[in-house]
Amino acid sequence: MNHTNTPGESQRKAKPVAPKVKELTDRTKSIILATVDAEGNPNSSYAPFVQEGNTFYILVSFMAKHTKNLSEGRKTSVMFIEDESDTKQIYARERLTLEVKSSQIERDSETWNTIVARLKKAHGKVVDVISEMGDFILIALQPVKGSYVNGFGSAYFVDENLEIIEHRNDVNHQSK
């Protein structure tokens, strides 16, 4: 994405949180993760999450490649996408893709305890078991910028607050 904002531009142009963006994150139980390792090799995976404000939290094991990449603050992208069985057009699935900054939450901190309790409520008692395992860590994923698509010709730039900044309006589309 080649879009850049001048200072203050997103505050002037931002609209209220688009209801469909919030609806998509609300009805999604897991996010798709895209990370890179120290050599720049890509890795894709997924993780169940909970959302607090605009931050997404995942509880992940160091046995997974993506966890090391996340814990070292490497470039990361996440995607929320409409279930295939719910889509009317497979080429135009509703989706939100975000560049995020990752940070590790200290075990047994107030944030850790609050978020682990929310993960348990959302995803079940398995969270009690894995949160006690020493190789599981809690990661916060803070949006930087992204895009939201909900059909052909309906693509938008999204800011760090998950607010629609502007319609992409044929950016990167060319007719022959």
Buried (B, 14 or more C-beta within 10 A) or exposed (E): EEEEBEEEEBEEBBEEBBEBBEEBBEEBEEBBBBBBBEEEEEBEBBBBBBBEEBBBBBBBBEEBBBBBBBBEEBBBBBBBBBEEEEEEEEEBBBBBBBBBBBBBBEEEEEBBBBBBBBBBEEBEEEBEEBBEEEEBBBBBBBBEBBBBBBEEEEBBBBBBBBBBBBEBEEEEEEEE
